[in-house]
Amino acid sequence: MSVITQRGNLAEIVVAQLASRIDSGLYGPGDKLPSSAQLCEEFGVSRTVIREALTSLKVGGRVTARQGAGVFVTEKDAKTLNFEISRIDNIRSAMQILELRLGVELQSVALAASRRTPEALAEIARAYDQLESLDTTDAEIEAQADFDFHLAIAKATRNPHFPRFLEAVRGEISLDLVLKHRQSAGAYQTYLKKINKEHAAILAAITQGDVKAAKNALAQHLEESLNRYRAMLDEPAAAAEE
């Protein structure tokens, strides 16, 4: 029997229930949450509702997903940043984190291009190959591989604060990536080819040590999605760079 009896958005109700269990200590730091199938049965809702609820908890920094292992309550001493990003809706949250990423990652990719080492380049290339070779329809797995590519670039800066920053806002970044990877089959194949080409351009520029090209490739990669979100929300685009 479903534990949900209130009216309202089902995902929000599931979020409130799970957050309450975390707050009460029923699910302690580092504990694994029940599987999606178990949560579906317990709450009497669809897998889509559970996926949305878990994504919301990830965005809030309450839980973290480990590929192939499940979803776990965030450790209390984990280094997270509380930006209080607005949850008016998913699109606005995704737009806001992209605006923040654009500022940080432009510097990150520039430093990566100028400070790259053979080991760092190999890690970025591995992350790129992993993303390009994925054969799955799971948006969250694809989003994780996409995140790992950008994380490898951050590590190549040889400034530990860049990868720490990305890890701290992993949940918010994942929300944007999942939204982009969760598309219709036809549109998605076109999208995959496009982002793989963009990632390849970023990798090539870093490999060649071309700071300007690396920044241009990264800006092109992120700004198109950012402007699309702004258009959906009827908000003005940023002023063009001089």
RODO-2510 file (C-alpha; in nm, 4 decimals, decimal comma):
residues 242
     n   res          X          Y          Z
     1     m     0,0000     0,0000     0,0000
     2     s     0,1288     0,3451    -0,0883
     3     v     0,2449     0,5613     0,2011
     4     i     0,1460     0,8682     0,0000
     5     t    -0,1983     0,9925     0,0944
     6     q    -0,1500     1,3684     0,0576
     7     r    -0,2396     1,5628    -0,2524
     8     g     0,0314     1,7414    -0,4456
     9     n     0,3336     1,6694    -0,6587
    10     l     0,4286     1,3066    -0,6021
    11     a     0,8020     1,3603    -0,6458
    12     e     0,7993     1,6456    -0,3932
    13     i     0,6149     1,4279    -0,1425
    14     v     0,8666     1,1461    -0,1859
    15     v     1,1493     1,3979    -0,1421
    16     a     0,9931     1,5220     0,1824
    17     q     0,9510     1,1664     0,3136
    18     l     1,3083     1,0630     0,2318
    19     a     1,4539     1,3892     0,3613
    20     s     1,2650     1,3372     0,6876
    21     r     1,4170     0,9915     0,7241
    22     i     1,7641     1,1334     0,6630
    23     d     1,7061     1,4137     0,9147
    24     s     1,5818     1,1680     1,1758
    25     g     1,8821     0,9410     1,1297
    26     l     1,6822     0,6504     0,9921
    27     y     1,9128     0,6748     0,6923
    28     g     2,2471     0,7816     0,8370
    29     p     2,5503     0,9346     0,6657
    30     g     2,6963     0,6850     0,4202
    31     d     2,3895     0,4568     0,4325
    32     k     2,2578     0,3170     0,1070
    33     l     1,8984     0,4040     0,0216
    34     p     1,6587     0,1288    -0,0855
    35     s     1,6678     0,0529    -0,4572
    36     s     1,4429     0,2390    -0,6981
    37     a     1,2284    -0,0717    -0,7336
    38     q     1,1851    -0,0954    -0,3566
    39     l     1,0984     0,2735    -0,3304
    40     c     0,8476     0,2413    -0,6138
    41     e     0,6744    -0,0415    -0,4303
    42     e     0,6861     0,1302    -0,0926
    43     f     0,5513     0,4653    -0,2101
    44     g     0,3223     0,3251    -0,4770
    45     v     0,4581     0,5515    -0,7491
    46     s     0,6305     0,5104    -1,0848
    47     r     1,0026     0,4785    -1,1454
    48     t     0,9929     0,8234    -1,3080
    49     v     0,8651     0,9789    -0,9846
    50     i     1,1392     0,8092    -0,7826
    51     r     1,4048     0,9175    -1,0320
    52     e     1,2871     1,2792    -1,0093
    53     a     1,2813     1,2634    -0,6289
    54     l     1,6341     1,1222    -0,6101
    55     t     1,7592     1,3846    -0,8558
    56     s     1,6106     1,6541    -0,6334
    57     l     1,7870     1,5075    -0,3289
    58     k     2,1134     1,4972    -0,5236
    59     v     2,0706     1,8617    -0,6204
    60     g     2,0181     1,9449    -0,2536
    61     g     2,3350     1,7594    -0,1589
    62     r     2,1438     1,5128     0,0589
    63     v     2,2444     1,2021    -0,1358
    64     t     2,5043     1,0990    -0,3892
    65     a     2,4951     0,8305    -0,6581
    66     r     2,7766     0,5822    -0,7060
    67     q     2,7753     0,4207    -1,0463
    68     g     2,6830     0,0562    -1,0221
    69     a     2,6446     0,0704    -0,6436
    70     g     2,3341     0,2771    -0,5744
    71     v     2,2376     0,5982    -0,3972
    72     f     2,3901     0,6861    -0,0599
    73     v     2,3265     0,9492     0,2060
    74     t     2,5921     1,2198     0,1857
    75     e     2,8572     1,2008     0,4555
    76     k     2,8220     1,4813     0,7108
    77     d     3,1827     1,5845     0,6698
    78     a     3,1693     1,5869     0,2921
    79     k     3,3024     1,9091     0,1449
    80     t     2,9873     2,0593    -0,0038
    81     l     2,8969     2,4150    -0,0867
    82     n     2,5507     2,5385    -0,0010
    83     f     2,4618     2,7838    -0,2752
    84     e     2,0889     2,7736    -0,1993
    85     i     2,0220     2,7460    -0,5715
    86     s     1,6602     2,8308    -0,6481
    87     r     1,4285     2,5363    -0,7111
    88     i     1,1562     2,7358    -0,8851
    89     d     1,1784     2,4690    -1,1524
    90     n     1,4331     2,2386    -1,3080
    91     i     1,5009     2,4611    -1,6070
    92     r     1,5832     2,7661    -1,3979
    93     s     1,8117     2,5629    -1,1692
    94     a     1,9914     2,4165    -1,4703
    95     m     2,0335     2,7637    -1,6198
    96     q     2,1742     2,9040    -1,2969
    97     i     2,4326     2,6310    -1,2536
    98     l     2,5371     2,6674    -1,6195
    99     e     2,5966     3,0396    -1,5651
   100     l     2,8194     2,9530    -1,2699
   101     r     2,9973     2,6714    -1,4545
   102     l     3,0714     2,8937    -1,7522
   103     g     3,2653     3,1387    -1,5371
   104     v     3,4599     2,8713    -1,3494
   105     e     3,5239     2,6294    -1,6343
   106     l     3,6503     2,8923    -1,8779
   107     q     3,9383     2,9513    -1,6369
   108     s     3,9684     2,5791    -1,5695
   109     v     4,0064     2,4851    -1,9367
   110     a     4,2541     2,7709    -1,9941
   111     l     4,4748     2,6523    -1,7090
   112     a     4,4423     2,2914    -1,8246
   113     a     4,5661     2,3907    -2,1709
   114     s     4,8646     2,5775    -2,0312
   115     r     4,9564     2,3371    -1,7495
   116     r     4,8680     1,9978    -1,8980
   117     t     5,0924     1,7011    -1,8295
   118     p     5,1049     1,3720    -2,0204
   119     e     4,9257     1,2053    -1,7286
   120     a     4,6528     1,4702    -1,7212
   121     l     4,6024     1,4485    -2,0966
   122     a     4,5724     1,0713    -2,0701
   123     e     4,3029     1,1051    -1,8029
   124     i     4,1043     1,3550    -2,0102
   125     a     4,1353     1,1294    -2,3149
   126     r     4,0172     0,8270    -2,1143
   127     a     3,7151     1,0214    -1,9921
   128     y     3,6404     1,1314    -2,3489
   129     d     3,6705     0,7753    -2,4821
   130     q     3,4436     0,6458    -2,2049
   131     l     3,1752     0,9010    -2,2891
   132     e     3,1991     0,8459    -2,6626
   133     s     3,1845     0,4662    -2,6349
   134     l     2,8842     0,4464    -2,4021
   135     d     2,6042     0,2217    -2,5249
   136     t     2,3173     0,2919    -2,2897
   137     t     1,9862     0,4750    -2,2709
   138     d     2,0315     0,5590    -1,9026
   139     a     2,0541     0,9394    -1,8863
   140     e     2,2143     0,9338    -1,5424
   141     i     2,5003     0,7042    -1,6529
   142     e     2,5619     0,9279    -1,9539
   143     a     2,5485     1,2383    -1,7344
   144     q     2,8066     1,0830    -1,5003
   145     a     3,0439     1,0157    -1,7905
   146     d     2,9916     1,3711    -1,9149
   147     f     3,0709     1,5070    -1,5673
   148     d     3,3852     1,2913    -1,5454
   149     f     3,5183     1,4503    -1,8649
   150     h     3,4853     1,7991    -1,7186
   151     l     3,6279     1,6797    -1,3863
   152     a     3,9377     1,5453    -1,5634
   153     i     3,9898     1,8891    -1,7171
   154     a     3,9575     2,0506    -1,3739
   155     k     4,2223     1,8140    -1,2364
   156     a     4,4552     1,9074    -1,5224
   157     t     4,4710     2,2658    -1,3885
   158     r     4,6958     2,1368    -1,1079
   159     n     4,4907     2,3584    -0,8770
   160     p     4,2988     2,1307    -0,6376
   161     h     4,0241     2,3869    -0,5835
   162     f     3,8857     2,3423    -0,9358
   163     p     3,8026     1,9700    -0,9037
   164     r     3,6852     2,0279    -0,5460
   165     f     3,4451     2,2922    -0,6699
   166     l     3,3001     2,0635    -0,9368
   167     e     3,2623     1,7816    -0,6848
   168     a     3,0892     2,0209    -0,4452
   169     v     2,8242     2,1128    -0,7031
   170     r     2,8088     1,7686    -0,8676
   171     g     2,4383     1,7337    -0,7883
   172     e     2,3460     2,0627    -0,9511
   173     i     2,5603     1,9893    -1,2573
   174     s     2,4036     1,6432    -1,2861
   175     l     2,0565     1,7992    -1,2993
   176     d     2,1534     1,9980    -1,6090
   177     l     2,3290     1,7000    -1,7691
   178     v     2,0372     1,4636    -1,7064
   179     l     1,7960     1,7163    -1,8591
   180     k     2,0137     1,7353    -2,1709
   181     h     2,0687     1,3599    -2,1999
   182     r     1,7015     1,2729    -2,1465
   183     q     1,5659     1,3398    -2,4949
   184     s     1,3660     1,1544    -2,7583
   185     a     1,5584     0,8839    -2,9422
   186     g     1,5804     1,0667    -3,2758
   187     a     1,6816     1,4017    -3,1303
   188     y     1,9154     1,2325    -2,8876
   189     q     2,1340     1,0680    -3,1528
   190     t     2,1826     1,4071    -3,3150
   191     y     2,2596     1,5592    -2,9753
   192     l     2,5170     1,2881    -2,8945
   193     k     2,7047     1,3486    -3,2183
   194     k     2,7062     1,7193    -3,1485
   195     i     2,8408     1,7025    -2,7922
   196     n     3,0979     1,4390    -2,8860
   197     k     3,2254     1,6774    -3,1527
   198     e     3,2349     1,9612    -2,8971
   199     h     3,4186     1,7472    -2,6419
   200     a     3,6659     1,6425    -2,9114
   201     a     3,7355     2,0094    -2,9916
   202     i     3,7990     2,0837    -2,6235
   203     l     4,0324     1,7842    -2,5914
   204     a     4,2223     1,8778    -2,9078
   205     a     4,2745     2,2374    -2,7921
   206     i     4,4020     2,1281    -2,4510
   207     t     4,6317     1,8695    -2,6123
   208     q     4,7783     2,1380    -2,8385
   209     g     4,8190     2,3805    -2,5492
   210     d     4,6013     2,6369    -2,7293
   211     v     4,4444     2,8394    -2,4469
   212     k     4,2290     3,0592    -2,6735
   213     a     4,0921     2,7647    -2,8710
   214     a     4,0235     2,5722    -2,5504
   215     k     3,8237     2,8620    -2,4061
   216     n     3,6328     2,9110    -2,7308
   217     a     3,5467     2,5402    -2,7535
   218     l     3,4320     2,5270    -2,3910
   219     a     3,2249     2,8455    -2,4302
   220     q     3,0549     2,7080    -2,7403
   221     h     2,9844     2,3822    -2,5563
   222     l     2,8112     2,5466    -2,2610
   223     e     2,6639     2,8689    -2,4007
   224     e     2,4249     2,7055    -2,6470
   225     s     2,2469     2,5186    -2,3680
   226     l     2,2556     2,8268    -2,1484
   227     n     2,0939     3,0446    -2,4145
   228     r     1,8345     2,7766    -2,4835
   229     y     1,7357     2,7743    -2,1161
   230     r     1,7198     3,1551    -2,1133
   231     a     1,4940     3,1533    -2,4178
   232     m     1,2622     2,8982    -2,2544
   233     l     1,2351     3,1251    -1,9513
   234     d     1,2107     3,4380    -2,1677
   235     e     1,5172     3,5893    -2,0029
   236     p     1,7744     3,8062    -2,1860
   237     a     2,1026     3,6524    -2,2961
   238     a     2,4249     3,7885    -2,1544
   239     a     2,5811     4,0799    -2,3395
   240     a     2,8072     3,9689    -2,6208
   241     e     3,1771     3,9714    -2,5447
   242     e     3,3767     4,2514    -2,6986
***
